[in-house]
């Protein structure tokens, strides 16, 4: 992985490196203080470039946030797609891997950035449509995998359980996100393990 990243860095132009730095620093600022407190001037200062240089890459503040959230969303989308394309997995293994991916992502990444992105998407029709498409896409795969695992379930039952799995995974940002204190009686990763056990119950019961 380090070798791949080094090769990618070598192929980047100066402008691409600057754009990546802007997005990384602005994303860190979102985690620290939230969108409302962030200006293009503050981001430029943090990156160590002029405001005109920043505006060359992101003419507007909203455009900068659009790009950041779209990048975060697309990265997670690609991770889910990789599991769906991975060979040699039984349907139940594949479904559990998808759920583990989501819950591990919640535990590892910034819930503040995720929740800010949800609010930002509500006011951006194009991004909101992409997010909705992804929800339907992943829930559709959940339902198809449930059908392969549990042929006794009818279409409505498969779709309902798929929606419940997605709701538990997305809702985890609110309950077990990185900035949340541990739940009483569920320290560390045992909270996400509990959610995964509930998902397994939905699959198997």
Order of alpha helices (4+ residues) and beta strands (2+ residues): alpha-alpha-alpha-alpha-alpha-alpha-alpha-alpha-alpha-alpha
